[in-house]
């Protein structure tokens, strides 16, 4: 029987240039989330904390970041095992070779080899695959050779991308989908993907402990893993660890900016702690002339409510611009010209006539289609 808390991708020392004016708040939140991981491990009385790579953003983080991480990890009542990932690879200048890192308590171990590492007071072993470079085309788990006589619960620890079509790059340490079965593992703890993802029941990404950017679904979590015996399927329980809320609100300005802003306002009102929230407002569709001033007023309103960060990502198209482009294309396309002429005529009266709102909607749709092609 063994219980571990699986986490990864802390990326302490994150530059956070995408939210530059609140970058320091974001870095503090990552340290807070790291403390949440250790607190969760202590509450759950795990046998080990397993960190599957990228605990540091890079190998040139300041020593104060190293000391802050050690202070958090020192609070763990269980032994902590750390795998070097691609961001903090085991290169000659690795963080894990520094004098500052060597001041850590004895219960914090770097998994810097490929040999099996016993988890104290359990019948489990960790099989690590540390990375020694930033990029690589080789499966880091390919070298595992597990002796058939190894009668123990086997937990693999690796960092890279599962070889799922469209979700990995050739130089991103691609990991075979059957890596766990091939090495006879009871569980494969992975790092690198920031969203929690469970593959085949025995292979999982814990997700980053704290969200790194907008759109990272499934981040801000860790995984509590319980293995009752060799060969038994793992019991996985997601544990919330994130400190900040990252939210994206989609606004279709073709519906009019005022009703869309009103809808967004209701969504924002549901935030439990707006002062810990980062909000991205993403606009699409055709926008009216007064949309910009309305959106700017809304941004200032949200800032006044104390949100940590508000960003408006404009991908809408001004209606006047769309109409101008539509007229340009109509001059060289008989099809577009014919459609535009038909939609521009005054609405006919009587039964069977096309209602004016339908004609206007059709013209708008034509404009949107032309703009989409134009992109």
N, C-alpha and C positions, 0 to 999 in steps of 0.2 A: 504494500500500500504506500502510495506517495501522493502528496498534494503540492503543486507548485503554482506560483503566480507568474504568468508569462506576459512580458511586456517588451517593447522595442521602440526604436526610432524616437528617442527623447530629443536628439539633436540639440543638446545644450550648447549655448553660444550662438544660436540661430541669429542671423543678421536681420531678418524680417524687413528687408528693404521695401517690400510691397505695402507695408503699413508703417512707413518710416517714422512718422511723428508719434506713434505709440509703440515703437519697436521695443523700448525698454519695458513697457507694461507687458508686452507679449513674452519677453524673455523671463520676467518675474513669474508670469503665469505658468510657464513651462517648469520652473523650479517648484512652484506650488503643486502642480500636477504630479511631479515626481514624488513629492512628499505624500500625495494621495495614494500613489502606488504602494509605497512602503507601509502606510497606515492600513491599507486594505490587506496587505500580506500579513501584518501583525494581527489584525482582527480575525483573519481566517486561519491563523495558526498553521501556515504552510510550512513544508519541510525545506523549501528553497524558493528563492526569487531568481527567475531566469530572464535575462535581458538579451534579446536576440539581435544585437547589433545597432550601430549608429547612436550610441549614447551621447556622443559628442558630434557637433556639426562638422568639425574638421580637426585636423591634427595641430592646428596653430591657435587653438582657443587659449585665452589668457589663463594663467595659473589660478586666478581668483574663481574662475568657472570650475576648474578642476577641484578646488577645495570645497566649493559649494556643493558639488555633486557628491563628493566623499562624505560630507556632513550629513546629507540626506540618506545615503546608503548605510552609514554607520548606525542609523536608527532601526535597521532591520534586525529582528530577533532571529531570523533564519539566515543561513548562508546565502550570499548573493553571487551569482555566476554571470559574467559579462562576456559576450562574444564580440570581437572586433568586426565591424561591418565595413561597408565601402566608404562611408564618410570618415570613420576613425580606424581605417585599416592598419594592420600590424606592419607598418613600414618602419624604416630605421628611425624616423622622427616621430613615431607614434606617441600619442598622449600616454599610453600605457607603459612607456619606457622612461617617462620623466621622473625626476626626483620628487616632484610634488605628488604624483600619483602613488609613489612607493610609500608614502606616509599613511596610506589607507589601513584600516583595521584588518586583522587576519581573516575575518570571515567574508571578505570581498575578494573573489578569485576571478582572474582573467582567463578565459578559455583560449589559450594561445597555442594549443597543440591539437592533434587529432585522436589522441588516446582517450579511452573511456575514463570518465571522472565519476567516482562513486558519490552519491548524495548521502551524507551522514545519517545514520539511524533509520535508513530505509533499505529496501532491496531494489533500488533503482540506480541507474547510471546515466550520465549525460554523454552523448556522442557529439562533439563539437566540430564545426567546419569553419574555422576563422578565416577571414579574408585578409589578404596581404597586398592588395592593390585596389585602386578606385574603380576600375572597369575590368571585366573579364568575360571571356566567351565560354569558359569551362564551368560545368555544373559543380559547385563546391561540395556537393554530397557524393560525387562520383567515386571518391577515394575511400569511402567507408568500407571497411572489411570487418564484419562482426563475426567473431568465432561462434560456431554453433554450440559450443560448450558454455557460452556466456548466459547463464541462467539468471537473468535480472530483467526488471522492467527497463526498457530501452527508450530513452528520450533523445531524439536528435535535435540539434540547435544549429540553424543555418540562416544565411542572409542572402537574398536574391529574389528573382522573379520566377514564379511557377510558369512553366512553358505552356501557357494558354494562348491560343491564337489571338492576336490583336492586343494582348496585355503584357507583352514582354519585348525587350530588345535583345538582339543577338549578343551585345556586349554587357548585358545587365545581369551576369551570373545566372543564366537560365537553369532552373531546377526541374528535373524530370517529374512528371505528374505521379509516377509510381515510386518516387524516392523512398517513401516510408515503407512500402511493401518490399522493395528491393533490399533494403538494409535491415529488414525484420524489426522495424520500430513499432513501439506501442503508441508513440506520439512524436510528431515533428513540429517543433516550435520555430516559426519563421519570423523574420523581420524584413523590412524594405518597403512593403506596401503599407500606406498609412491608414487605410480603412480595414476594419476587422473583416476577415474573410476565412471561412472554414471550408476546406476541400476534403472530401471523402471521409469525414469524421475523425481522421487521425492526423491530418495536416492542417495547420491553421496559422494565419497571421493574427496577432493580437490587436493590431492597429496601433497607431501612435498614441501615446498617453495623453497628448494634447493636440488639438487641431493646429495645423501649420498654415493653412490658407483656405480661402473660400472654396467650397465645392468638395472638400474632403469628407465624403460620407463615411460613417463608420469609425471615425477617429475619436479620440478622447476616451479610450477604453483600454482595459487589460483583460486577460483571460485567466480565470481560476480553473486549473486543470487537476482532476482527480483520477488516478489510475489505481484500481483495487488490486490488480495482480497482472502478471505477465500474460499477454494475450487478450486481456479484457479491454473493451472499448473505453476510451476516455470520456469522462463526464466534464463538459465544458460550460462554464458560467461566465457570461460577460460582466465585467465590473466597471462602472463609470468612474473615471479618474480626471476628466477634463476640468479646467478652471474657468475657461472663457466660453462664451457662446458665439459661434460664427454663423450668421444667417444671411441667405440670399433671398431677396424678394423680386419676383418677376413682374414687370409692368408692361402691358400691351397698350401703348399710347394710341393705337387705332381706336380704342374704346373711349378715348377722351382722357386727358390727364387727371382731371378732377375726380371722377369716380375711381380711377385706379389708385390715386394717392389716398383717397378715403379708405379703400380696401387695405392698402399697405399700412395705414395708420392703425387699423384694427388689429392687424397681425403684430405690429410692434408693441401694442398695448398689452399683449399676452406675455411679453418677456418678463420673467420673474425678477431678474436683476439687470436692468438696462445699463448700469454702469460697468457691467462685465461683458457687454455685448458689442460685437463688431458686425456692422450691417452693410451689405452690398445691395444696392438697388440697380437692377439690370433692366434697361428699357429696350423695347422692340416696337415694331409697327410704324405706322405713319403718324407723325406728330403735328400738332397745330403750332401757330406762331407763338402763342403764349405758354407753351409747354416748358420752355427753359426757365422762365421766371417762376412758374409754379413749382417746378422741381427744386429749384434753388431755395425757395421759401420753405419747402418741406424739409430739405436738408438742414437748414438753420433751426427749424422747429425741433427736429430730432436731436440736434446737438444741444439745444436748450433743455431737452429732457435728460441730458447727462449720459447719452450713449458714448461708449469709449471711442468708437470710430464709425463714421458714416462715409461711404463711397458710392458715387453714382457712376455706373458704367453705361454710357450712352451708346446704344446700337440701333436706336430708332432713326428714322429718316424723315426730315422735314417734308410736310405735304407739298409745299411749293416746289421743292427740289424734285420730288417724285413726279409732279405734274409737268414740270419743265422737261425732264428726261423722257417722259411719256410722249410729249409733243415732238421731241427730237426723233424718237424712234419711229413714230407714226409717219414721219416724212420719208422714211426709207423702207417701211414695211406696209404693204397693202393690207395684210391681215390686221395688224394693230390699228392702222388707220380706219379700216372698216368698223372694227369693234368700237373704237373711240367715237366715231361719228354716230353710230347707233345709240351709244350710251349718252351722247350729248344732246340729242334731240329732245324737245319738250315731251313730257309724258302724254300719251294719247288718252282720251277720255273714253268712258263706256266699258261694258262688260269685256272681260278678257284682257284689258290693258294691264301692262306691267306697273305695279305701284311704284311711286317715286322713291320710297326708301329702298326698295329692291334694286332699282337702277343705280342709286348712289352707292349701295353696297357692292354692286357688280363693278362699277368704275373703280372703287377703292381696291377691290381684289385684283383688277387688271393692273393698277399702279403697283401693288405689292409684288405681283408676279414679275413685272418688268424690272423692278428694283432688285429682286432676288437674282434674276439673270444678270443684271448689271454688275452685281457684286462679284 
